[in-house]
Amino acid sequence: MDFKVPFHRRSFLHGAGVVFGTIVSWTRLLASPGRHSDTAFVPVQPVKIRGFGETGDAYKELGVTTVINGQGTMTMLGGSLIPPEVEQVMAEAARRFVYIPDLEVAAGKRIAQLLKLPEGYTGLVTSGAAGAMTCGYAGVLTGDNDELIRRLPDLTGMKSEVIIQKAHRYGFDHAIRATGVKLIEIETIEDLKKAISPRTAMMHFTNFQNSEGQIKLDEWVRLAREYHLPCFNDAAADTPPVSHLWDYVKMGYDMVAFSGGKAMRGPQCAGLLLGREEMIRCAMLNNSPFEDTVGRGQKIGKEEIVGMVKALELYLNQDHEALSAMWQRRLDSINAQLNKFPGVGTSYYVPEIANHVPTMQVRWDAMKIRLTPEQAHEELKNSNPSIILGTTDNGLEITSFMLQPGQDVMIAEALVKLFRKHRA
């Protein structure tokens, strides 16, 4: 199986006058330890920053307020905080050049090894889970046909439909529609059978909506096998538990997407696409760094690729039970202070799917505290320090796993102050 790199997609080398006529074998790259660069390695050294950034607080220099994140791994808040080891690996990667397709293949191989994926599966580092969906679907539509790759999202003469449960429609399905496909909504197994046609390219499952649709996670992949259709699982925020990183592949899903910058604490702009080698190969051909592709704008750099591999390694080696216990203790700390305030009540729960971490809901008696959840959210956001919490129909919601040491105390103090201010 040859991984062909068309000449027109290497125009980024033309300026240097390089003629690069190599055809890279995908199978050989997967089986080998990789090529080693002869370029001298320059260790990362601390530098004295002058001008912008010299205070050590670039956000403050820009006049942007940092926040205490009690809402979770939301992209709007920057996802998660990468560990120092990931920062170091990314800084080292930034010191040298590398041929990105080689790096992607090697990283995919390492990811498959770390996750112990079944034979014939590999990984691809993408620009988030949304980027994984776009290039993944593009690869299924085009294969490695260069003409079709250039033509997307024009699907004339190609398969052009993706089947999805009506309850599974969501904002991120725009990443699928960007390839030009039409989403065919179904609700029942009978609907699914009627929807299948020669135009059907794939079946899509939105993992966090498993409880909403009539066809469940395991049945969806069984039906895909029965009707000889590939199936995709968007499991973007579905870690922890850590086992979900391999559960869905082993269940039989052809491709699975995860966000890299959430619980895994990889680079915020990174994601993982896990899937069958041939599908991943074609997904990569539809993505950056290759030009004239639907995924060209979803660039993922050498720094993010190696950073994602390191973040995954660290995540797999964590004591996940100890982490969960720590997150619960932070909520207990807040709860202990709120329970002292008349009219305020709390409760705990863990979301069944996606952001599967201890979460606390805070409610109050509207006759004793004159405050709506929206008003509470805005006042906390505009306070000093700025605190971001989630809102529900009748209160606030706190997710503790992105809190830093001591921030649970700060949230408790801010909430008590807020409730005292609006006490009837």
Contacts in CASP RR format, 6 or more apart in sequence:
PFRMAT RR
TARGET T0000
AUTHOR 0000-0000-0000
METHOD contacts of the structure
MODEL  1
MDFKVPFHRRSFLHGAGVVFGTIVSWTRLLASPGRHSDTAFVPVQPVKIR
GFGETGDAYKELGVTTVINGQGTMTMLGGSLIPPEVEQVMAEAARRFVYI
PDLEVAAGKRIAQLLKLPEGYTGLVTSGAAGAMTCGYAGVLTGDNDELIR
RLPDLTGMKSEVIIQKAHRYGFDHAIRATGVKLIEIETIEDLKKAISPRT
AMMHFTNFQNSEGQIKLDEWVRLAREYHLPCFNDAAADTPPVSHLWDYVK
MGYDMVAFSGGKAMRGPQCAGLLLGREEMIRCAMLNNSPFEDTVGRGQKI
GKEEIVGMVKALELYLNQDHEALSAMWQRRLDSINAQLNKFPGVGTSYYV
PEIANHVPTMQVRWDAMKIRLTPEQAHEELKNSNPSIILGTTDNGLEITS
FMLQPGQDVMIAEALVKLFRKHRA
1 25 0 8 1.000
1 26 0 8 1.000
1 27 0 8 1.000
1 277 0 8 1.000
1 278 0 8 1.000
1 281 0 8 1.000
2 23 0 8 1.000
2 24 0 8 1.000
2 25 0 8 1.000
2 26 0 8 1.000
3 23 0 8 1.000
3 24 0 8 1.000
3 25 0 8 1.000
3 26 0 8 1.000
3 29 0 8 1.000
3 101 0 8 1.000
3 105 0 8 1.000
3 281 0 8 1.000
4 23 0 8 1.000
4 24 0 8 1.000
4 144 0 8 1.000
5 20 0 8 1.000
5 22 0 8 1.000
5 23 0 8 1.000
5 24 0 8 1.000
5 101 0 8 1.000
5 290 0 8 1.000
6 146 0 8 1.000
6 290 0 8 1.000
7 21 0 8 1.000
8 291 0 8 1.000
8 292 0 8 1.000
9 289 0 8 1.000
9 290 0 8 1.000
9 291 0 8 1.000
9 292 0 8 1.000
9 293 0 8 1.000
10 20 0 8 1.000
11 291 0 8 1.000
12 289 0 8 1.000
12 291 0 8 1.000
13 20 0 8 1.000
24 101 0 8 1.000
24 102 0 8 1.000
24 105 0 8 1.000
26 105 0 8 1.000
26 277 0 8 1.000
26 281 0 8 1.000
29 102 0 8 1.000
29 105 0 8 1.000
29 106 0 8 1.000
29 109 0 8 1.000
30 105 0 8 1.000
30 109 0 8 1.000
30 122 0 8 1.000
30 277 0 8 1.000
34 102 0 8 1.000
34 106 0 8 1.000
35 102 0 8 1.000
37 96 0 8 1.000
37 98 0 8 1.000
39 96 0 8 1.000
39 97 0 8 1.000
41 92 0 8 1.000
41 95 0 8 1.000
41 96 0 8 1.000
42 95 0 8 1.000
42 96 0 8 1.000
43 92 0 8 1.000
44 88 0 8 1.000
44 91 0 8 1.000
44 92 0 8 1.000
44 95 0 8 1.000
49 56 0 8 1.000
52 58 0 8 1.000
52 61 0 8 1.000
53 61 0 8 1.000
55 61 0 8 1.000
59 65 0 8 1.000
59 66 0 8 1.000
60 66 0 8 1.000
65 386 0 8 1.000
66 385 0 8 1.000
66 386 0 8 1.000
67 77 0 8 1.000
67 381 0 8 1.000
67 385 0 8 1.000
67 386 0 8 1.000
67 387 0 8 1.000
67 388 0 8 1.000
68 385 0 8 1.000
68 386 0 8 1.000
68 387 0 8 1.000
68 388 0 8 1.000
68 403 0 8 1.000
68 404 0 8 1.000
68 407 0 8 1.000
68 410 0 8 1.000
68 411 0 8 1.000
69 77 0 8 1.000
69 388 0 8 1.000
69 402 0 8 1.000
69 403 0 8 1.000
70 387 0 8 1.000
70 388 0 8 1.000
70 389 0 8 1.000
70 390 0 8 1.000
70 398 0 8 1.000
70 399 0 8 1.000
70 400 0 8 1.000
70 402 0 8 1.000
70 403 0 8 1.000
70 407 0 8 1.000
70 411 0 8 1.000
71 77 0 8 1.000
71 388 0 8 1.000
71 389 0 8 1.000
71 390 0 8 1.000
71 397 0 8 1.000
71 399 0 8 1.000
71 402 0 8 1.000
72 79 0 8 1.000
72 355 0 8 1.000
72 399 0 8 1.000
72 401 0 8 1.000
72 402 0 8 1.000
73 79 0 8 1.000
73 80 0 8 1.000
73 237 0 8 1.000
73 259 0 8 1.000
73 261 0 8 1.000
73 262 0 8 1.000
73 263 0 8 1.000
73 355 0 8 1.000
73 401 0 8 1.000
73 402 0 8 1.000
75 268 0 8 1.000
77 388 0 8 1.000
78 268 0 8 1.000
79 261 0 8 1.000
79 262 0 8 1.000
79 268 0 8 1.000
79 402 0 8 1.000
80 261 0 8 1.000
80 262 0 8 1.000
80 263 0 8 1.000
80 264 0 8 1.000
80 265 0 8 1.000
80 266 0 8 1.000
80 268 0 8 1.000
80 402 0 8 1.000
81 265 0 8 1.000
81 402 0 8 1.000
81 404 0 8 1.000
82 90 0 8 1.000
82 261 0 8 1.000
82 265 0 8 1.000
82 266 0 8 1.000
82 267 0 8 1.000
82 268 0 8 1.000
82 307 0 8 1.000
82 311 0 8 1.000
83 265 0 8 1.000
83 311 0 8 1.000
83 314 0 8 1.000
85 310 0 8 1.000
85 314 0 8 1.000
86 265 0 8 1.000
86 266 0 8 1.000
86 267 0 8 1.000
86 307 0 8 1.000
86 310 0 8 1.000
86 311 0 8 1.000
86 314 0 8 1.000
89 306 0 8 1.000
89 307 0 8 1.000
89 310 0 8 1.000
90 267 0 8 1.000
90 303 0 8 1.000
90 304 0 8 1.000
90 306 0 8 1.000
90 307 0 8 1.000
90 310 0 8 1.000
91 303 0 8 1.000
92 306 0 8 1.000
93 302 0 8 1.000
93 303 0 8 1.000
93 305 0 8 1.000
93 306 0 8 1.000
93 307 0 8 1.000
94 302 0 8 1.000
94 303 0 8 1.000
97 302 0 8 1.000
98 302 0 8 1.000
100 288 0 8 1.000
100 289 0 8 1.000
100 301 0 8 1.000
100 302 0 8 1.000
100 305 0 8 1.000
101 284 0 8 1.000
101 289 0 8 1.000
103 302 0 8 1.000
103 305 0 8 1.000
103 306 0 8 1.000
104 124 0 8 1.000
104 125 0 8 1.000
104 284 0 8 1.000
104 305 0 8 1.000
105 122 0 8 1.000
105 284 0 8 1.000
107 123 0 8 1.000
107 125 0 8 1.000
107 305 0 8 1.000
107 306 0 8 1.000
107 308 0 8 1.000
107 309 0 8 1.000
108 122 0 8 1.000
108 123 0 8 1.000
108 124 0 8 1.000
108 125 0 8 1.000
108 280 0 8 1.000
108 309 0 8 1.000
109 122 0 8 1.000
110 309 0 8 1.000
111 117 0 8 1.000
111 122 0 8 1.000
111 123 0 8 1.000
111 125 0 8 1.000
111 272 0 8 1.000
111 274 0 8 1.000
111 309 0 8 1.000
111 312 0 8 1.000
112 121 0 8 1.000
112 122 0 8 1.000
112 123 0 8 1.000
112 274 0 8 1.000
114 309 0 8 1.000
114 312 0 8 1.000
114 313 0 8 1.000
114 316 0 8 1.000
115 245 0 8 1.000
115 246 0 8 1.000
115 249 0 8 1.000
115 274 0 8 1.000
115 312 0 8 1.000
115 316 0 8 1.000
116 246 0 8 1.000
117 123 0 8 1.000
117 246 0 8 1.000
117 249 0 8 1.000
117 274 0 8 1.000
117 275 0 8 1.000
118 249 0 8 1.000
118 250 0 8 1.000
120 276 0 8 1.000
120 277 0 8 1.000
121 249 0 8 1.000
121 274 0 8 1.000
121 275 0 8 1.000
121 276 0 8 1.000
121 277 0 8 1.000
122 274 0 8 1.000
122 275 0 8 1.000
122 277 0 8 1.000
122 280 0 8 1.000
123 272 0 8 1.000
123 273 0 8 1.000
123 274 0 8 1.000
123 275 0 8 1.000
123 280 0 8 1.000
124 132 0 8 1.000
124 135 0 8 1.000
124 272 0 8 1.000
124 273 0 8 1.000
124 274 0 8 1.000
124 280 0 8 1.000
124 283 0 8 1.000
124 284 0 8 1.000
124 287 0 8 1.000
125 270 0 8 1.000
125 271 0 8 1.000
125 272 0 8 1.000
125 273 0 8 1.000
125 300 0 8 1.000
125 304 0 8 1.000
125 305 0 8 1.000
125 308 0 8 1.000
125 309 0 8 1.000
126 132 0 8 1.000
126 135 0 8 1.000
126 257 0 8 1.000
126 270 0 8 1.000
126 271 0 8 1.000
126 272 0 8 1.000
126 273 0 8 1.000
126 287 0 8 1.000
126 298 0 8 1.000
126 300 0 8 1.000
127 269 0 8 1.000
127 270 0 8 1.000
127 271 0 8 1.000
127 288 0 8 1.000
127 297 0 8 1.000
127 298 0 8 1.000
127 299 0 8 1.000
127 300 0 8 1.000
128 236 0 8 1.000
128 257 0 8 1.000
128 259 0 8 1.000
128 260 0 8 1.000
128 261 0 8 1.000
128 269 0 8 1.000
128 270 0 8 1.000
128 271 0 8 1.000
129 172 0 8 1.000
129 234 0 8 1.000
129 235 0 8 1.000
129 236 0 8 1.000
129 257 0 8 1.000
129 258 0 8 1.000
129 259 0 8 1.000
129 260 0 8 1.000
129 271 0 8 1.000
129 272 0 8 1.000
130 172 0 8 1.000
130 175 0 8 1.000
130 236 0 8 1.000
131 175 0 8 1.000
131 257 0 8 1.000
131 271 0 8 1.000
131 273 0 8 1.000
131 287 0 8 1.000
131 295 0 8 1.000
131 298 0 8 1.000
132 255 0 8 1.000
132 257 0 8 1.000
132 258 0 8 1.000
132 271 0 8 1.000
132 272 0 8 1.000
132 273 0 8 1.000
132 283 0 8 1.000
133 172 0 8 1.000
133 175 0 8 1.000
133 176 0 8 1.000
133 232 0 8 1.000
133 234 0 8 1.000
133 257 0 8 1.000
134 175 0 8 1.000
134 176 0 8 1.000
134 178 0 8 1.000
134 179 0 8 1.000
134 286 0 8 1.000
134 294 0 8 1.000
134 295 0 8 1.000
134 298 0 8 1.000
135 273 0 8 1.000
135 283 0 8 1.000
135 284 0 8 1.000
135 286 0 8 1.000
135 287 0 8 1.000
135 294 0 8 1.000
135 295 0 8 1.000
135 298 0 8 1.000
136 232 0 8 1.000
136 255 0 8 1.000
136 273 0 8 1.000
136 279 0 8 1.000
136 282 0 8 1.000
136 283 0 8 1.000
136 286 0 8 1.000
137 162 0 8 1.000
137 176 0 8 1.000
137 179 0 8 1.000
137 181 0 8 1.000
137 201 0 8 1.000
137 202 0 8 1.000
137 232 0 8 1.000
138 149 0 8 1.000
138 152 0 8 1.000
138 179 0 8 1.000
138 282 0 8 1.000
138 283 0 8 1.000
138 286 0 8 1.000
138 287 0 8 1.000
138 293 0 8 1.000
138 294 0 8 1.000
138 295 0 8 1.000
139 279 0 8 1.000
139 282 0 8 1.000
139 283 0 8 1.000
139 285 0 8 1.000
139 286 0 8 1.000
140 201 0 8 1.000
140 202 0 8 1.000
140 230 0 8 1.000
140 255 0 8 1.000
140 279 0 8 1.000
140 282 0 8 1.000
141 148 0 8 1.000
141 152 0 8 1.000
141 155 0 8 1.000
141 158 0 8 1.000
141 159 0 8 1.000
141 160 0 8 1.000
141 179 0 8 1.000
141 181 0 8 1.000
141 201 0 8 1.000
142 148 0 8 1.000
142 149 0 8 1.000
142 152 0 8 1.000
142 158 0 8 1.000
142 282 0 8 1.000
142 285 0 8 1.000
142 286 0 8 1.000
143 149 0 8 1.000
143 282 0 8 1.000
143 285 0 8 1.000
144 281 0 8 1.000
144 282 0 8 1.000
144 285 0 8 1.000
148 158 0 8 1.000
149 285 0 8 1.000
149 286 0 8 1.000
149 290 0 8 1.000
149 292 0 8 1.000
149 293 0 8 1.000
150 292 0 8 1.000
150 293 0 8 1.000
152 179 0 8 1.000
152 180 0 8 1.000
152 286 0 8 1.000
152 293 0 8 1.000
152 294 0 8 1.000
153 178 0 8 1.000
153 179 0 8 1.000
153 180 0 8 1.000
153 294 0 8 1.000
154 180 0 8 1.000
155 179 0 8 1.000
155 180 0 8 1.000
155 181 0 8 1.000
158 201 0 8 1.000
159 198 0 8 1.000
159 199 0 8 1.000
159 200 0 8 1.000
159 201 0 8 1.000
160 180 0 8 1.000
160 181 0 8 1.000
160 182 0 8 1.000
160 199 0 8 1.000
160 201 0 8 1.000
161 181 0 8 1.000
161 182 0 8 1.000
161 183 0 8 1.000
161 184 0 8 1.000
161 195 0 8 1.000
161 197 0 8 1.000
161 199 0 8 1.000
161 200 0 8 1.000
161 201 0 8 1.000
162 176 0 8 1.000
162 181 0 8 1.000
162 182 0 8 1.000
162 183 0 8 1.000
162 184 0 8 1.000
162 200 0 8 1.000
162 201 0 8 1.000
162 202 0 8 1.000
162 203 0 8 1.000
162 204 0 8 1.000
163 183 0 8 1.000
163 184 0 8 1.000
163 186 0 8 1.000
163 192 0 8 1.000
163 195 0 8 1.000
163 196 0 8 1.000
163 200 0 8 1.000
163 202 0 8 1.000
163 203 0 8 1.000
163 204 0 8 1.000
163 229 0 8 1.000
164 173 0 8 1.000
164 183 0 8 1.000
164 184 0 8 1.000
164 185 0 8 1.000
164 186 0 8 1.000
164 203 0 8 1.000
164 204 0 8 1.000
164 205 0 8 1.000
164 206 0 8 1.000
165 185 0 8 1.000
165 186 0 8 1.000
165 187 0 8 1.000
165 205 0 8 1.000
165 206 0 8 1.000
165 209 0 8 1.000
165 212 0 8 1.000
165 213 0 8 1.000
165 214 0 8 1.000
165 215 0 8 1.000
166 185 0 8 1.000
166 186 0 8 1.000
166 187 0 8 1.000
166 213 0 8 1.000
167 187 0 8 1.000
167 209 0 8 1.000
167 212 0 8 1.000
167 213 0 8 1.000
167 214 0 8 1.000
168 204 0 8 1.000
168 205 0 8 1.000
168 206 0 8 1.000
168 209 0 8 1.000
168 212 0 8 1.000
168 213 0 8 1.000
169 183 0 8 1.000
169 185 0 8 1.000
169 206 0 8 1.000
170 206 0 8 1.000
170 209 0 8 1.000
172 234 0 8 1.000
172 236 0 8 1.000
173 183 0 8 1.000
173 204 0 8 1.000
173 206 0 8 1.000
176 183 0 8 1.000
176 204 0 8 1.000
177 183 0 8 1.000
178 294 0 8 1.000
179 294 0 8 1.000
181 201 0 8 1.000
183 204 0 8 1.000
184 195 0 8 1.000
184 200 0 8 1.000
186 192 0 8 1.000
186 194 0 8 1.000
186 195 0 8 1.000
187 213 0 8 1.000
187 214 0 8 1.000
188 214 0 8 1.000
188 215 0 8 1.000
189 214 0 8 1.000
189 215 0 8 1.000
189 219 0 8 1.000
189 223 0 8 1.000
192 203 0 8 1.000
192 215 0 8 1.000
192 223 0 8 1.000
193 227 0 8 1.000
196 227 0 8 1.000
196 229 0 8 1.000
200 229 0 8 1.000
201 230 0 8 1.000
202 229 0 8 1.000
202 230 0 8 1.000
202 231 0 8 1.000
202 232 0 8 1.000
203 220 0 8 1.000
203 223 0 8 1.000
203 224 0 8 1.000
203 229 0 8 1.000
203 230 0 8 1.000
203 231 0 8 1.000
203 232 0 8 1.000
204 231 0 8 1.000
204 232 0 8 1.000
204 234 0 8 1.000
205 217 0 8 1.000
205 220 0 8 1.000
205 221 0 8 1.000
205 231 0 8 1.000
205 232 0 8 1.000
205 233 0 8 1.000
205 234 0 8 1.000
205 253 0 8 1.000
206 234 0 8 1.000
207 217 0 8 1.000
207 233 0 8 1.000
207 234 0 8 1.000
207 235 0 8 1.000
207 236 0 8 1.000
207 238 0 8 1.000
207 248 0 8 1.000
207 353 0 8 1.000
207 354 0 8 1.000
208 236 0 8 1.000
208 237 0 8 1.000
208 238 0 8 1.000
208 353 0 8 1.000
208 354 0 8 1.000
210 216 0 8 1.000
210 217 0 8 1.000
210 353 0 8 1.000
211 352 0 8 1.000
211 353 0 8 1.000
215 223 0 8 1.000
217 233 0 8 1.000
217 248 0 8 1.000
217 251 0 8 1.000
218 251 0 8 1.000
220 231 0 8 1.000
221 231 0 8 1.000
221 233 0 8 1.000
221 251 0 8 1.000
221 252 0 8 1.000
221 253 0 8 1.000
224 230 0 8 1.000
224 231 0 8 1.000
224 254 0 8 1.000
225 252 0 8 1.000
230 254 0 8 1.000
230 255 0 8 1.000
230 279 0 8 1.000
231 252 0 8 1.000
231 253 0 8 1.000
231 254 0 8 1.000
231 255 0 8 1.000
232 253 0 8 1.000
232 254 0 8 1.000
232 255 0 8 1.000
232 256 0 8 1.000
232 257 0 8 1.000
233 248 0 8 1.000
233 253 0 8 1.000
233 255 0 8 1.000
233 256 0 8 1.000
233 257 0 8 1.000
234 257 0 8 1.000
235 244 0 8 1.000
235 248 0 8 1.000
235 256 0 8 1.000
235 257 0 8 1.000
235 258 0 8 1.000
236 257 0 8 1.000
236 258 0 8 1.000
236 259 0 8 1.000
236 262 0 8 1.000
236 354 0 8 1.000
237 259 0 8 1.000
237 262 0 8 1.000
237 263 0 8 1.000
237 354 0 8 1.000
237 355 0 8 1.000
238 244 0 8 1.000
238 258 0 8 1.000
238 353 0 8 1.000
238 354 0 8 1.000
238 356 0 8 1.000
239 245 0 8 1.000
239 258 0 8 1.000
239 262 0 8 1.000
239 263 0 8 1.000
239 264 0 8 1.000
239 315 0 8 1.000
239 356 0 8 1.000
240 263 0 8 1.000
240 320 0 8 1.000
240 324 0 8 1.000
240 356 0 8 1.000
240 357 0 8 1.000
241 320 0 8 1.000
241 356 0 8 1.000
242 315 0 8 1.000
242 316 0 8 1.000
242 318 0 8 1.000
242 320 0 8 1.000
245 258 0 8 1.000
245 274 0 8 1.000
245 316 0 8 1.000
248 256 0 8 1.000
249 256 0 8 1.000
249 274 0 8 1.000
249 275 0 8 1.000
253 275 0 8 1.000
254 275 0 8 1.000
254 276 0 8 1.000
254 279 0 8 1.000
255 273 0 8 1.000
255 274 0 8 1.000
255 275 0 8 1.000
255 276 0 8 1.000
255 279 0 8 1.000
255 280 0 8 1.000
255 283 0 8 1.000
256 273 0 8 1.000
256 274 0 8 1.000
256 275 0 8 1.000
257 271 0 8 1.000
257 272 0 8 1.000
257 273 0 8 1.000
257 274 0 8 1.000
258 264 0 8 1.000
258 271 0 8 1.000
258 272 0 8 1.000
258 274 0 8 1.000
259 271 0 8 1.000
260 266 0 8 1.000
260 267 0 8 1.000
260 268 0 8 1.000
260 270 0 8 1.000
260 271 0 8 1.000
260 272 0 8 1.000
260 308 0 8 1.000
260 311 0 8 1.000
261 267 0 8 1.000
261 268 0 8 1.000
261 270 0 8 1.000
261 271 0 8 1.000
261 311 0 8 1.000
262 355 0 8 1.000
263 315 0 8 1.000
263 355 0 8 1.000
263 357 0 8 1.000
263 401 0 8 1.000
264 308 0 8 1.000
264 311 0 8 1.000
264 312 0 8 1.000
264 315 0 8 1.000
265 311 0 8 1.000
265 314 0 8 1.000
265 315 0 8 1.000
266 307 0 8 1.000
266 308 0 8 1.000
266 311 0 8 1.000
266 312 0 8 1.000
267 303 0 8 1.000
267 304 0 8 1.000
267 307 0 8 1.000
267 308 0 8 1.000
267 311 0 8 1.000
269 300 0 8 1.000
269 304 0 8 1.000
270 300 0 8 1.000
270 304 0 8 1.000
270 305 0 8 1.000
270 307 0 8 1.000
270 308 0 8 1.000
270 311 0 8 1.000
271 300 0 8 1.000
271 308 0 8 1.000
272 308 0 8 1.000
272 312 0 8 1.000
273 280 0 8 1.000
273 283 0 8 1.000
284 290 0 8 1.000
285 293 0 8 1.000
286 293 0 8 1.000
286 294 0 8 1.000
286 295 0 8 1.000
287 293 0 8 1.000
287 295 0 8 1.000
287 296 0 8 1.000
287 298 0 8 1.000
287 300 0 8 1.000
288 295 0 8 1.000
288 296 0 8 1.000
288 297 0 8 1.000
288 298 0 8 1.000
288 299 0 8 1.000
288 300 0 8 1.000
289 299 0 8 1.000
290 296 0 8 1.000
323 401 0 8 1.000
324 357 0 8 1.000
324 358 0 8 1.000
327 357 0 8 1.000
327 358 0 8 1.000
327 400 0 8 1.000
327 401 0 8 1.000
328 348 0 8 1.000
328 358 0 8 1.000
328 400 0 8 1.000
330 400 0 8 1.000
330 403 0 8 1.000
330 408 0 8 1.000
331 348 0 8 1.000
331 358 0 8 1.000
331 359 0 8 1.000
331 360 0 8 1.000
331 398 0 8 1.000
331 400 0 8 1.000
331 408 0 8 1.000
333 408 0 8 1.000
333 409 0 8 1.000
333 412 0 8 1.000
334 360 0 8 1.000
334 398 0 8 1.000
334 400 0 8 1.000
334 408 0 8 1.000
334 411 0 8 1.000
334 412 0 8 1.000
334 415 0 8 1.000
335 346 0 8 1.000
335 360 0 8 1.000
336 412 0 8 1.000
337 412 0 8 1.000
337 413 0 8 1.000
337 415 0 8 1.000
337 416 0 8 1.000
338 344 0 8 1.000
338 345 0 8 1.000
338 346 0 8 1.000
338 362 0 8 1.000
338 412 0 8 1.000
338 415 0 8 1.000
338 416 0 8 1.000
339 345 0 8 1.000
339 346 0 8 1.000
340 416 0 8 1.000
341 416 0 8 1.000
341 419 0 8 1.000
341 420 0 8 1.000
342 368 0 8 1.000
343 364 0 8 1.000
343 365 0 8 1.000
343 368 0 8 1.000
343 369 0 8 1.000
344 362 0 8 1.000
344 363 0 8 1.000
344 364 0 8 1.000
344 365 0 8 1.000
344 369 0 8 1.000
344 419 0 8 1.000
345 362 0 8 1.000
345 363 0 8 1.000
345 364 0 8 1.000
346 360 0 8 1.000
346 361 0 8 1.000
346 362 0 8 1.000
346 363 0 8 1.000
347 360 0 8 1.000
347 361 0 8 1.000
347 363 0 8 1.000
348 358 0 8 1.000
348 359 0 8 1.000
348 360 0 8 1.000
348 361 0 8 1.000
349 359 0 8 1.000
349 361 0 8 1.000
350 356 0 8 1.000
350 357 0 8 1.000
350 358 0 8 1.000
350 359 0 8 1.000
351 357 0 8 1.000
351 359 0 8 1.000
355 399 0 8 1.000
357 399 0 8 1.000
357 400 0 8 1.000
357 401 0 8 1.000
358 399 0 8 1.000
358 400 0 8 1.000
358 401 0 8 1.000
359 397 0 8 1.000
359 398 0 8 1.000
359 399 0 8 1.000
359 400 0 8 1.000
360 397 0 8 1.000
360 398 0 8 1.000
360 400 0 8 1.000
361 392 0 8 1.000
361 395 0 8 1.000
361 396 0 8 1.000
361 397 0 8 1.000
361 398 0 8 1.000
362 395 0 8 1.000
362 396 0 8 1.000
362 397 0 8 1.000
362 398 0 8 1.000
362 415 0 8 1.000
363 394 0 8 1.000
363 395 0 8 1.000
364 371 0 8 1.000
364 395 0 8 1.000
364 419 0 8 1.000
367 424 0 8 1.000
368 423 0 8 1.000
368 424 0 8 1.000
369 419 0 8 1.000
369 422 0 8 1.000
369 423 0 8 1.000
369 424 0 8 1.000
370 422 0 8 1.000
370 423 0 8 1.000
370 424 0 8 1.000
371 418 0 8 1.000
371 419 0 8 1.000
371 422 0 8 1.000
373 391 0 8 1.000
373 392 0 8 1.000
373 393 0 8 1.000
373 394 0 8 1.000
373 395 0 8 1.000
373 396 0 8 1.000
374 391 0 8 1.000
376 389 0 8 1.000
376 391 0 8 1.000
376 395 0 8 1.000
376 396 0 8 1.000
376 418 0 8 1.000
377 388 0 8 1.000
377 389 0 8 1.000
377 390 0 8 1.000
377 391 0 8 1.000
377 396 0 8 1.000
379 418 0 8 1.000
380 386 0 8 1.000
380 387 0 8 1.000
380 388 0 8 1.000
380 389 0 8 1.000
380 414 0 8 1.000
380 415 0 8 1.000
380 418 0 8 1.000
381 387 0 8 1.000
381 388 0 8 1.000
383 414 0 8 1.000
383 418 0 8 1.000
385 410 0 8 1.000
385 414 0 8 1.000
387 410 0 8 1.000
387 411 0 8 1.000
387 414 0 8 1.000
389 396 0 8 1.000
389 397 0 8 1.000
389 398 0 8 1.000
389 411 0 8 1.000
390 396 0 8 1.000
390 397 0 8 1.000
390 398 0 8 1.000
390 399 0 8 1.000
391 397 0 8 1.000
396 415 0 8 1.000
398 411 0 8 1.000
400 408 0 8 1.000
403 411 0 8 1.000
END
